[in-house]
Amino acid sequence: MNTNAIVLYKNRPALIKGQADGKFEIETETGIKKVREKDFSVLAPNNSSSLKNILTAACPEPDFNEAADFFEEGTALFSEISELVWENLNPEQMWAAWLLVSASPLFIAESPDLPIKIRTKEEAESIAAAALKKETEKQAEEQERKEFISSLSKFITEKKEENFDLKKYSHFLQEIEALALEKTDKSKLLNEAHLKETPESAHKILISTGYWKIEKNPYPTRFKHPLNSPKLELPPIEHNKKYENLTHLTSYAIDNEGSTDPDDAVCFDGENLWIHIANPADIITPDSKSDMDARKRGATLYIPEGISRMLGESAVDAFALGLHDDSYALSFKLKLNDSAEILDVDILRTKIKVSCISFEKADEEKLNANLKPLFEIAEKNRKKREAAGAVSIDMPEVQIKVETENDNQKVFINPYNFTESFLMIKEMMLLAGEAAARFAFKNNIPFQYVSQEAPELPKKLPEGLAGEYRKRKAMRPRNVGTIPAMHSALGIAMYSQITSPLRRYGDLVAHQQLLKFIDGNEVMKTDDLLMRIAAGDIAGKNCSYAERASRQHWTLIYLLQNPDWQGEAVILETIKNNARISIPSIGYETEMRLKKELSINERINVKAEDIDIPNLTVRFVQV
């Protein structure tokens, strides 16, 4: 083959430069390559002066009809067609000629060294018409795109609402929505409209154009958490493994009024404290479909407008305690001394009878024979933890609910009331976590432990909310690992979270490990356990971020829905006229500028201004 012969390599022109070791050296637009003969096709065997000349050469406008008539729906070689149509082309023009021939609706041209099939004129006209239609539609779409960009730019920058047609342009806004939901990090449309390519900018545009209602909550999607509960089918539940029948005892699942997923219950049998936890790990085994889906979710998502469960409604119905006449649990049997110190722990499967009552109902009945010992144990445990340096922080908390009626969403915010029974159940769960950690450590089970270094508290703490704020600022980050250590904030020597396997993936993994040990099976090795915990922890943090941002979003929506709202703010910290404030009635903390210097814990009335939903900001001013 001649040096400088023109060939096609990957549908682009190239020049033969030499041959060695059974391969050809070719010059392409991106450099010299060594290829096999079967990797290219010959376009023109004659020498060409340069690749640049080939790429820039042009051909006279052709009329292919004569060639089509001549070959009469048969086949022809590229060289025959080019000779008939152009007569005397130089080698450099062959690339341009090939482009014209292969693009013509009259020919089916796959390669210059293969016969080219000649179409009928009817076929060619049909293909040409389709190509023209496609090109016309493309031009119309491009024109509409330009009109959209111009209209959007004027609408956003000049506030010319009459120039924007939502119905006409809604399909373009889908690209901007992808940025607002952080499914992508760019938007060509916003770039071409000279508007900011940020999720916040996209969010603002979608609200301004009416594509999104102002109430739209993008944060679960931004933090990659599904909005719907999983619908995976569970394996058959047989309860055929050994369990202890405790149905002669009344166990109490104490929760908020209307709770639909109680996952713990407690009772005292006169000698032992029993803390019963829902037991989904009995059938949701490591690496099952439900387990892997739960790992991706990390936790159940609780947002004001609804719940997206980690394990799905079928798991809640099957394993939540007290939803059926009898419930099956993984139970922690604790032998305690008079100071609520744990003397012995046993962990076993149980069959229990559960009474579901609200916190308020439990408070009313706290002196009955079944509940009274639980309150007494809880108080002893609280004192024990405080003596060990536990730090309690009492900051205002609220419940935010969104109710939907006729496609309208209304926000309600109510202060959260921490009842005596709520605090009692908290102590029970801490005892269960301590018991699980002790059991795992005693039996050399690789396990997840939660620890926290002691905070460096000021020698003299202010009173009131300002003091609680200082305590919270001093807290160290928690650590999750496989080596037990002191959880200083709780005042517990070793601790693990195990009380919410329906709602937290780390708790589910802990239950899977405990069941392996109880059943005499090989437990998960430390590295494997760490991998699972880490994956679930990352997803769980994203779930927490989504919940936090969602609460902030709906708080700002509440303020928009109540334009006359005023509330009392407490000064937590000050630097001259700048203050950190807490607004207990809406559970909100922020910075604000004061009219004059004030002392911590002073109270002022404030109102909301400059509410910015896309940027999650609001400015509070003194009234």
Summary of the structure (lengths in Angstrom):
residues: 623
radius of gyration: 36.0
end to end distance: 90.8
largest distance: 109.9
contacts: 1934
relative contact order: 0.08
helix: 39%
strand: 26%
